[in-house]
Amino acid sequence: MLTFEDCLALCDLSVDEIAAIAEHEHLPEMAALGYGEYLIHGPDGEQHIKRMIVEDIERAKSSGNLKHADELEAVLKTFILHHPKLQVLLEARTQ
């Protein structure tokens, strides 16, 4: 039987990114791992996950949970750094 850690080792997402997906979609982390892995390999999947994290940040800020918003912003920055398609999109928008 595969554990969460086994699946995580095969996934292109970090544990923090999976936690953000789980929070956004109200899923257990194992289900969020599978959903995130599916999304990351699909068209616009990286953009979709980025949008989830941004929405989680906005929700945390609006509820006054600034510590959690800061944590999610760190997750977002790391996510963008590790997914080149997003970097290209961001660079294109700033030009």
Helices and strands as residue ranges (DSSP letters): H 4-10, H 15-25, H 29-40, H 45-62, H 66-82, H 84-94
